[in-house]
Amino acid sequence: MSRPLYQLKAEFFKTLGHPARIRVLELLSQREHAVAEMLPEVDIEAANLSQQLAVLRRAGLVTTRKEGSNVFYSLTSPQVAELLTVARSILTGVLSGQVELLADLRTAVPGTAADGPESATGGS
């Protein structure tokens, strides 16, 4: 019996749910990288980077090629880079909405209805 698509999607997004994995995918969106090149950019221990790369490999998001003693990683699909671009766009929209809300809160006159019930009654 196959699992529902929403469960597979949830597992996919869990795979993306680690900052180091996102950073690796961002780097690989630019070009292939050797592990040694990624270490200073991802800023985690080599063993931890290896674990994160293994998770991405098992999920089918990255592929490897060996050249001498170096292992180079690349994205399996340009759609992974597109997904990161879309995520950035969504976050930009969300955060700009929050910035606008913050600006509205900062410019609200104290004691007005915009401040809520506690400021109108002198509480808080």
KALINDA-V311153 format. One record per helix or strand of 3 or more residues. SS is the DSSP state (helix for helix, strand for strand). FROM is the first residue (numbers start at 1). LEN is the number of residues. If there is no record, write none. Layout:
ss->SS from->FROM len->LEN
ss->SS from->FROM len->LEN
This chain:
ss->helix from->5 len->11
ss->helix from->19 len->12
ss->helix from->35 len->8
ss->helix from->46 len->13
ss->strand from->62 len->6
ss->strand from->70 len->6
ss->helix from->78 len->30
ss->helix from->113 len->3
ss->helix from->117 len->4
